[in-house]
Amino acid sequence: MHKIADVEIQHDIMVANRKLARNNQRLLDQNGIFAVDVLGAIGSGKTSLIETLIDHLDHKVGVIAGDVISKYDAGRFESHNVPVVGLNTGKECHLDAHLVKHALEDMPLEDIDLLFIENVGNLICPVDFELGSHLRMVVISVSEGDDTVEKHPLIFQDADLVVINKVDLAEAVGASVEKMVNDVKELNPGVKVITSSIKMGKGLDEIISTIESYVL
């Protein structure tokens, strides 16, 4: 009986979150804003990627920076002179649509046309929580191990774009980039997979053109 109650509560939470996510996306659409939910583990390079995209994309960019303590990444984004709202999740290991709703209230929507939502560094917790974004981009690195995709299948099944980062380190850490690409494709055959080294500039043009293709 207790287990059944837990399931019902979880179901209600997910239904409520999806409703809020739809409302968030409706608000974004009304303001002509395309939103990208950026997911990845700590150290995958997602913050560096967003910083690089801010500097290279020909768009008015805003960022919602979600983290257990958000001020560190938010400060990095602010240094690029774009609107930033930091979301402190405390003990929570993911963002949800309710948190993003409040962040949107503090974002100058009239001044942006592209919004990056940096989720908490985790490949498990954010999977089930839609935020209202138009694109889910998952960033992983070879330094996490080439079995990372196998260990975290759900997040890749729902991804629209997967960036495999730090490929310049693959040989040093004994990781097979080919295996990681194949593992993603096995889980999600239609997903776009880009191998990159943000630090070295590899794959950046392809990431930019892919995001532009969605925005346009």
C-alpha positions in Angstrom: 0.0 0.0 0.0 2.8 2.4 0.9 4.6 1.7 -2.4 1.4 2.5 -4.4 1.1 5.9 -2.6 4.7 6.7 -3.5 4.0 6.0 -7.2 0.9 8.2 -7.2 2.7 11.1 -5.6 5.6 10.8 -8.1 3.0 10.6 -10.9 1.3 13.8 -9.7 4.6 15.6 -9.5 5.6 14.7 -13.0 2.2 15.7 -14.4 2.4 19.1 -12.7 6.0 19.6 -13.9 5.0 18.8 -17.5 2.1 21.3 -17.3 4.5 24.0 -16.0 7.1 23.1 -18.7 4.4 23.6 -21.4 3.6 27.0 -19.9 7.3 28.0 -19.9 7.6 27.1 -23.5 4.5 29.0 -24.4 6.0 32.1 -22.7 9.2 31.6 -24.6 7.4 31.2 -27.9 5.4 34.3 -27.3 8.6 36.3 -26.9 10.3 34.7 -29.9 13.0 32.9 -27.7 14.5 29.5 -28.5 15.7 27.7 -25.4 18.4 25.0 -25.0 18.5 22.8 -21.9 22.2 21.9 -21.4 22.8 18.8 -19.4 26.0 17.0 -18.4 28.1 15.7 -15.5 30.4 17.9 -13.5 33.6 18.5 -15.5 32.0 17.6 -18.9 32.7 21.1 -20.2 29.1 22.4 -20.5 29.9 25.7 -18.9 32.9 26.3 -21.2 30.8 25.3 -24.2 28.0 27.8 -23.3 30.6 30.6 -22.8 32.1 29.8 -26.2 28.7 29.8 -27.8 27.8 33.1 -26.3 30.9 34.6 -28.0 30.4 33.0 -31.4 26.6 32.9 -31.9 25.0 35.9 -33.7 22.1 36.1 -31.2 21.1 38.0 -28.1 21.8 35.3 -25.5 20.5 34.9 -22.0 21.5 32.2 -19.5 19.8 30.5 -16.6 22.6 28.9 -14.5 21.4 26.1 -12.3 23.6 24.5 -9.6 23.7 23.5 -6.0 25.5 26.8 -5.6 25.0 28.8 -8.8 27.1 31.9 -8.2 30.3 30.4 -9.6 29.0 29.5 -13.1 26.7 32.5 -13.1 29.7 34.8 -12.6 31.5 33.2 -15.5 28.5 33.9 -17.8 28.1 37.5 -16.5 31.6 38.2 -17.5 30.4 37.9 -21.1 27.9 40.7 -20.6 24.7 38.7 -21.1 21.7 38.6 -18.9 22.1 35.8 -16.3 19.8 34.4 -13.6 21.3 32.0 -11.1 19.2 29.2 -9.6 20.5 27.6 -6.4 19.0 24.1 -6.1 20.5 23.4 -2.6 20.1 19.7 -2.0 18.2 19.1 -5.2 20.3 17.5 -8.1 18.2 18.9 -11.0 16.2 21.9 -12.2 12.5 21.7 -12.6 9.9 23.7 -14.5 8.8 25.6 -11.4 12.3 26.9 -10.8 12.7 27.9 -14.4 9.4 29.7 -14.3 10.6 32.0 -11.6 13.9 32.5 -13.4 12.1 33.6 -16.5 10.3 36.2 -14.4 13.7 37.7 -13.7 15.0 37.4 -17.2 14.7 40.4 -19.6 12.8 38.4 -22.2 12.4 41.3 -24.6 16.2 41.6 -24.8 17.1 38.0 -25.8 16.3 35.5 -28.6 18.3 32.5 -27.4 18.3 31.1 -23.9 20.7 28.5 -22.5 19.5 26.7 -19.4 22.5 25.1 -17.7 21.2 22.2 -15.6 22.8 20.8 -12.5 25.9 18.6 -13.2 24.3 15.2 -13.2 23.4 12.5 -15.8 20.6 10.9 -13.8 18.4 13.4 -11.8 17.4 15.8 -14.6 16.2 13.1 -17.0 12.5 13.2 -16.1 12.1 16.9 -15.5 11.1 18.9 -18.6 11.8 22.6 -18.3 10.1 24.0 -21.4 13.1 24.1 -23.6 13.0 23.5 -27.3 16.3 21.5 -27.5 18.0 19.1 -25.1 21.8 19.1 -25.5 23.8 16.6 -23.5 27.5 17.2 -23.0 29.8 14.4 -21.9 33.6 14.0 -22.0 35.9 11.2 -22.7 37.5 11.7 -19.3 34.3 10.3 -17.7 35.1 7.0 -19.4 33.8 5.4 -22.6 31.2 3.4 -20.7 29.4 6.6 -19.6 26.7 6.3 -22.2 26.0 2.6 -21.3 25.7 3.6 -17.6 23.3 6.5 -18.2 21.0 5.4 -21.1 17.9 7.4 -20.3 19.4 10.9 -20.7 20.7 10.0 -24.2 17.4 8.5 -25.3 15.7 11.9 -24.8 18.6 14.0 -26.2 18.2 16.1 -29.4 22.0 16.8 -29.6 24.9 15.0 -28.0 28.4 16.6 -27.7 31.2 14.3 -26.8 33.9 16.7 -25.5 37.6 16.6 -24.8 38.3 14.1 -27.5 41.9 15.3 -27.6 42.4 13.5 -24.3 40.9 10.1 -25.5 44.2 8.4 -26.0 45.6 9.6 -22.7 42.6 8.4 -20.7 42.2 5.2 -22.7 38.8 6.0 -24.0 37.3 5.0 -27.4 35.4 8.0 -29.0 34.0 5.6 -31.6 32.5 3.4 -28.9 30.9 6.4 -27.2 29.4 7.6 -30.5 28.1 4.1 -31.3 26.6 3.7 -27.8 24.6 6.9 -28.3 23.4 5.9 -31.7 22.3 2.5 -30.5 20.1 4.2 -27.8 18.9 7.1 -30.0 19.5 6.4 -33.7 18.3 9.8 -35.0 20.2 12.0 -32.6 22.9 14.3 -33.8 26.3 13.4 -32.2 29.2 15.8 -32.5 32.8 15.0 -31.3 34.6 18.0 -30.0 37.3 19.6 -28.0 36.0 22.9 -26.9 39.4 23.9 -25.6 41.0 23.2 -28.9 38.1 24.6 -31.0 37.4 21.2 -32.6 33.7 20.6 -33.5 32.7 24.1 -32.5 31.6 25.1 -36.0 29.4 22.1 -36.3 27.8 22.7 -32.9 27.1 26.3 -33.9 25.6 25.4 -37.2 23.5 22.7 -35.6 22.0 25.1 -33.0 21.5 27.7 -35.7 19.6 25.2 -37.8 17.1 24.7 -34.9 16.8 28.4 -34.1 16.2 29.3 -37.7 
